[in-house]
Amino acid sequence: MNEQDLRRLLTVSVEDVLPSQPAAAGWERARRTRRTRRAVAVVAVAVALVGGGTVAALRPPADPAPVGPTATPTADPTHAGPVQKPPAELTYPPDPLARLGAPATVPLSERPVQRALALFQPVDEENRADGPVRVLGNDGVVRSLDVVAVKPTRDASGNEAPALKPGVLSPDGRTAAFAQYGELVMVDLTTADVRRIPLYGYLELVVWANDRVLVGGDDRTYAVDRVTGEASTIDVLTWELIAPDPAAGAQAPLIDVYGERTSLKLQSRTARDGQLRSEQPVTTSALPSPYQINEFYGRGWLHGERLARAAWITNSEIDGAEAAAVLDARTGAVLHVLDLGRDRGKGCCEVLGWDNKGAVLLRLEPAALARWHPETGEITGIVRDLRGRIALAG
């Protein structure tokens, strides 16, 4: 027996002797075991690589294994479900509209815009205008609208509302159109020029429809040519009319949505005279039970073949929760619902339009302004706290 064999024999003979420090000995034994296993593993891998490489080199080429059909995913992994909810805490990535709440630093008359991104007017706790209209230009500068003092709109019963409403800013951001009693006031924001077009009656709402401005109240709607100012009546109601997609042509049909619950209807009308073309029910079969649309409110907006509008809904907790909805403008099918729950003020979350990436812009307490991507369910904040009325460019 040589020296190496004798050392191995002595090591084995003392393995069963309990050490005086069991914990320390246990950790040391585990350390030795791990080291031994690693060494064995390295040798095994090396042998496998050498042997495998040799076998592979000597083995004749085989026919490739048959390729089966490629699995097709049943759904787009980025596609969100039909019902979505905002996160508990919103993030606020950098956004050009974030300056919307900044104070005006220059009057519009001194420094007109190339293009306005948005208009904003502060309101008090009773929703009355509390200061002049501000104009946010695409240069990031906030201007005061000093060339005209718009008055609150009112109806025949004397009810008043701020003149600044969603829809008054043209999609190209160059012109603002304000409904006033007995007239339409149009402001060219690129020159600060003001034009007044006499009309008749109580007028409250404005909708830009390609080359015309539709302005109306309870009992009539006028179609005003944007260039000439020539006005004629049109058979649509501005309360229910959906703002057309700016990319649609002048002959694109006008869409309106009206009714409640199971009587909700989507109508298509001719662009020039507003004559009814088709009518179909608004359907919610894509939504899980018990979700239903009770009623829409505020301005609706078209983007391609999709329509976005605020709504009151039935959810799993309450009949009358706040929400925003996206519909297929061709079929009336509800595609997505952003469930905003029950703990918000009634009418809190009016839709303000779409951005050029297919996201819906809407009021959202306490963010005041938020961006919702219906296809992915992502929702982010733009402005945290902004009490007032907002109109965005298309």
C-alpha positions in Angstrom: 0.0 0.0 0.0 1.5 3.3 -1.0 1.1 6.7 0.7 -1.9 7.8 -1.3 -3.9 4.6 -0.5 -3.1 4.9 3.2 -4.3 8.6 3.3 -7.6 7.6 1.6 -8.1 4.7 4.1 -7.6 7.0 7.1 -10.0 9.6 5.7 -12.8 7.0 5.3 -12.2 5.6 8.8 -12.9 8.9 10.5 -16.0 9.8 8.4 -18.3 8.3 11.1 -16.6 10.1 14.0 -18.9 13.0 15.2 -17.1 16.3 15.2 -17.0 18.6 18.2 -18.5 21.4 16.1 -21.3 19.7 14.1 -22.5 22.9 12.3 -19.0 23.9 11.1 -18.2 20.4 10.0 -21.5 20.1 8.2 -20.9 23.3 6.2 -17.3 22.0 5.4 -18.6 18.6 4.3 -21.2 20.3 2.0 -18.5 22.5 0.6 -16.3 19.5 -0.2 -19.3 17.6 -1.8 -20.2 20.5 -4.0 -16.6 20.9 -5.1 -16.4 17.2 -5.9 -19.7 17.2 -7.8 -18.6 20.2 -9.9 -15.4 18.5 -10.8 -17.2 15.3 -11.8 -19.7 17.4 -13.8 -16.9 19.1 -15.7 -15.3 15.8 -16.6 -18.6 14.4 -17.7 -19.4 17.3 -19.9 -15.9 17.2 -21.5 -16.3 13.5 -22.2 -19.8 14.0 -23.6 -18.5 16.8 -25.9 -15.6 14.8 -27.1 -17.5 11.6 -27.5 -20.5 13.3 -29.1 -18.3 15.3 -31.5 -16.5 12.1 -32.5 -19.7 10.2 -33.1 -21.2 13.1 -35.0 -18.2 13.3 -37.2 -18.3 9.6 -37.9 -22.1 9.2 -38.3 -23.4 9.6 -41.9 -25.8 12.5 -42.5 -29.4 11.6 -41.7 -32.6 12.9 -43.3 -33.8 16.1 -41.5 -36.6 15.5 -39.1 -40.1 16.3 -40.5 -41.3 19.8 -39.7 -44.8 20.0 -38.4 -47.3 22.8 -38.9 -46.3 26.1 -37.3 -48.5 26.9 -34.3 -50.5 30.1 -34.9 -51.3 32.1 -31.8 -55.0 32.4 -31.2 -54.8 36.0 -30.0 -52.4 38.9 -30.3 -50.5 38.9 -27.0 -50.5 42.7 -27.0 -54.3 42.9 -27.4 -56.2 43.8 -24.2 -59.5 42.4 -23.2 -62.8 44.1 -23.9 -63.1 45.5 -20.4 -60.1 47.4 -18.9 -59.5 49.4 -15.8 -57.0 52.2 -15.0 -54.1 51.5 -12.7 -54.2 52.7 -9.1 -51.4 55.1 -9.8 -50.8 56.7 -13.2 -47.4 57.5 -14.6 -46.8 60.8 -16.3 -44.3 60.5 -19.2 -43.2 63.7 -21.0 -46.0 65.0 -23.2 -46.5 68.2 -25.3 -49.9 68.7 -23.7 -48.4 68.7 -20.2 -48.0 72.5 -20.4 -51.8 72.9 -20.8 -52.2 74.1 -17.2 -49.3 76.7 -17.4 -50.3 80.4 -17.2 -50.4 82.5 -20.3 -47.2 84.5 -20.9 -48.2 86.4 -24.0 -51.4 87.6 -25.7 -52.5 85.9 -28.9 -52.6 89.3 -30.7 -48.9 89.8 -30.2 -47.8 86.3 -31.0 -50.3 84.2 -33.0 -49.6 80.4 -33.3 -48.6 78.3 -36.2 -50.9 75.6 -34.8 -52.7 75.3 -31.5 -52.5 72.0 -29.7 -55.3 72.8 -27.2 -57.5 75.5 -25.7 -58.1 75.7 -21.9 -60.4 77.9 -19.8 -60.3 77.7 -15.9 -63.7 77.2 -14.2 -64.8 77.7 -10.6 -66.4 75.1 -8.3 -69.8 75.8 -9.9 -68.4 75.2 -13.5 -68.5 78.9 -14.4 -65.7 80.4 -16.5 -63.0 81.8 -14.2 -60.6 83.6 -16.5 -59.8 84.0 -20.2 -59.3 81.2 -22.7 -55.7 80.1 -23.0 -54.1 78.8 -26.3 -51.4 76.2 -26.2 -49.3 76.5 -29.3 -47.2 73.7 -30.9 -44.2 75.8 -29.8 -45.1 75.1 -26.1 -46.0 78.7 -25.4 -49.3 79.4 -23.7 -51.1 82.5 -25.0 -54.2 84.4 -23.7 -57.1 84.7 -26.1 -57.3 88.5 -26.0 -58.9 89.3 -29.3 -62.4 88.3 -28.2 -64.3 87.8 -24.9 -66.6 84.8 -25.4 -69.7 84.7 -23.3 -71.2 81.6 -21.6 -73.7 79.7 -23.8 -77.3 79.5 -22.6 -80.5 77.9 -23.6 -84.1 79.2 -23.7 -84.5 78.3 -20.0 -81.5 80.4 -19.0 -79.1 77.5 -18.2 -75.5 78.6 -18.8 -72.3 76.7 -19.6 -68.8 77.9 -20.6 -68.4 78.7 -24.2 -65.3 76.5 -24.5 -66.4 73.0 -25.1 -64.8 69.9 -26.7 -65.0 70.4 -30.5 -64.5 74.2 -30.8 -60.9 73.8 -32.0 -60.5 72.8 -35.6 -58.6 69.5 -36.2 -55.7 71.4 -37.8 -55.4 73.7 -34.8 -55.7 76.8 -36.8 -59.2 78.1 -36.0 -61.5 78.2 -33.0 -65.2 78.4 -33.4 -67.4 79.5 -30.5 -71.2 79.1 -30.4 -72.8 82.3 -29.1 -76.4 83.5 -28.9 -77.4 84.6 -32.3 -73.9 84.1 -33.9 -70.9 81.9 -34.5 -67.6 83.6 -33.6 -64.6 82.2 -35.5 -61.0 83.1 -34.5 -58.1 82.5 -36.9 -55.4 81.6 -34.3 -52.6 82.0 -36.9 -53.5 85.7 -37.5 -55.6 86.6 -34.4 -58.4 87.8 -36.8 -62.0 87.5 -35.6 -65.1 86.8 -37.8 -68.7 86.9 -36.6 -71.3 85.0 -38.6 -74.9 86.0 -37.7 -77.2 83.1 -37.0 -80.5 82.7 -35.2 -81.4 81.4 -31.8 -79.8 79.8 -28.8 -76.6 78.1 -30.0 -74.4 75.9 -27.7 -72.4 73.3 -29.5 -69.8 73.2 -32.4 -68.6 70.2 -34.5 -66.0 70.5 -37.2 -67.0 68.4 -40.2 -64.3 68.7 -42.8 -64.8 72.0 -44.7 -67.8 73.1 -42.6 -68.6 74.0 -39.0 -71.8 72.5 -37.6 -73.2 74.7 -34.8 -76.5 74.1 -33.1 -78.7 74.1 -30.0 -81.9 72.3 -29.0 -84.0 73.0 -32.0 -81.7 73.6 -35.0 -78.3 73.0 -36.5 -76.5 75.2 -39.0 -73.8 74.1 -41.4 -71.4 77.0 -41.9 -68.8 77.0 -44.7 -65.4 77.5 -43.2 -64.1 79.8 -45.9 -67.1 81.8 -47.1 -69.1 81.8 -43.9 -72.3 80.9 -45.8 -74.8 79.1 -43.6 -77.6 76.6 -44.2 -79.6 74.4 -41.9 -78.9 70.6 -41.7 -81.0 67.8 -40.3 -78.8 66.6 -37.4 -78.6 67.2 -33.7 -75.2 68.4 -32.5 -75.9 66.9 -29.0 -75.6 63.3 -30.4 -73.4 63.9 -33.4 -70.0 62.2 -33.5 -67.1 64.4 -34.6 -65.9 63.0 -38.0 -62.3 61.8 -38.6 -60.2 64.7 -39.9 -58.8 62.3 -42.4 -62.2 61.5 -43.9 -63.3 63.3 -47.0 -66.0 65.9 -47.3 -68.5 63.2 -48.4 -67.9 60.9 -45.5 -71.2 60.1 -43.7 -72.1 61.7 -40.4 -72.6 59.4 -37.5 -74.7 59.9 -34.4 -75.5 57.6 -31.5 -78.6 58.1 -29.3 -80.9 56.2 -26.9 -80.5 54.3 -23.7 -79.7 50.7 -22.7 -81.3 48.2 -25.1 -82.6 51.0 -27.3 -79.2 52.5 -28.1 -78.9 53.1 -31.9 -76.1 54.1 -34.3 -77.2 56.1 -37.3 -75.4 57.0 -40.5 -76.4 60.2 -42.3 -75.5 61.8 -45.6 -72.7 64.4 -45.2 -74.4 67.4 -47.0 -78.0 67.3 -45.8 -78.0 64.9 -42.9 -80.6 62.5 -44.4 -80.8 59.1 -42.7 -78.9 56.3 -44.5 -78.9 53.5 -42.1 -79.7 52.6 -38.5 -78.6 49.7 -36.3 -78.5 48.8 -32.7 -75.5 49.2 -30.5 -74.5 45.8 -29.3 -72.4 44.7 -26.3 -72.1 40.9 -26.9 -68.3 41.2 -26.7 -68.5 42.3 -23.1 -68.6 39.8 -20.2 -71.8 39.7 -18.1 -73.1 41.8 -16.5 -71.5 44.7 -18.4 -73.8 46.9 -20.4 -73.9 50.4 -21.8 -76.6 52.4 -20.2 -76.2 55.7 -22.0 -73.5 57.8 -23.8 -72.7 61.4 -22.9 -70.5 64.2 -24.2 -68.9 64.5 -27.6 -68.0 61.4 -29.5 -65.1 61.1 -31.9 -64.4 59.0 -35.0 -60.9 57.7 -35.8 -61.0 55.6 -38.9 -63.7 53.0 -38.3 -63.7 53.3 -34.5 -65.8 55.6 -32.4 -64.9 56.8 -28.8 -67.3 58.3 -26.3 -67.9 58.6 -22.6 -70.7 56.5 -21.1 -72.5 55.3 -18.0 -72.4 51.6 -17.7 -73.6 48.6 -15.6 -70.6 46.7 -14.2 -70.3 44.0 -11.5 -70.7 46.6 -8.7 -73.1 49.2 -9.7 -75.7 50.4 -12.3 -74.3 53.8 -13.3 -70.5 53.5 -13.2 -68.4 55.9 -15.2 -66.7 54.6 -18.3 -65.3 55.3 -21.8 -66.2 53.1 -24.7 -64.8 52.3 -28.2 -67.3 51.1 -30.8 -67.1 49.8 -34.4 -68.6 52.7 -36.3 -69.7 50.3 -39.1 -71.6 47.7 -37.0 -72.4 49.5 -33.7 -70.5 46.7 -31.7 -68.9 47.8 -28.5 -65.2 46.7 -28.7 -63.6 48.1 -25.5 -64.8 49.6 -22.3 -62.6 51.5 -19.8 -64.4 50.8 -16.5 -63.7 53.9 -14.3 -65.8 52.6 -11.4 -68.3 54.2 -9.0 -66.1 56.6 -6.9 -66.0 59.5 -9.4 -68.1 62.5 -10.0 -71.0 62.0 -12.4 -70.0 63.0 -15.9 -66.4 63.2 -14.8 -64.7 61.6 -17.8 -65.6 63.2 -21.1 -63.7 61.9 -24.1 -61.8 64.7 -25.8 -60.6 63.0 -29.0 -57.9 60.7 -30.4 -54.2 61.2 -31.0 -52.4 60.2 -34.2 -51.4 56.8 -32.7 -54.9 55.6 -32.0 -55.1 56.5 -28.3 -58.1 58.0 -26.7 -57.7 61.3 -24.8 -60.1 61.8 -22.0 -60.7 63.6 -18.7 -59.9 61.4 -15.8 -60.1 62.4 -12.1 -57.6 63.2 -10.5 -55.4 63.3 -13.6 -57.6 65.8 -15.4 -56.2 64.6 -18.7 -55.2 61.1 -19.6 -54.3 58.9 -22.6 -55.8 55.5 -23.1 -54.7 52.9 -25.6 -57.7 50.6 -26.1 -55.8 47.9 -28.0 -53.2 47.4 -25.2 -55.1 48.6 -22.2 -52.2 51.1 -21.3 -53.4 54.3 -19.7 -51.1 57.2 -18.7 -51.6 60.6 -17.2 -50.8 63.9 -19.0 -51.8 66.6 -16.5 -52.3 65.8 -12.8 -54.7 68.5 -11.7 -56.4 70.9 -14.1 -59.8 72.4 -13.2 -61.3 73.8 -16.3 -62.6 73.2 -19.8 -60.4 71.7 -22.5 -60.6 71.5 -26.3 -58.0 69.6 -28.3 -57.0 69.7 -31.9 -57.8 66.6 -33.9 
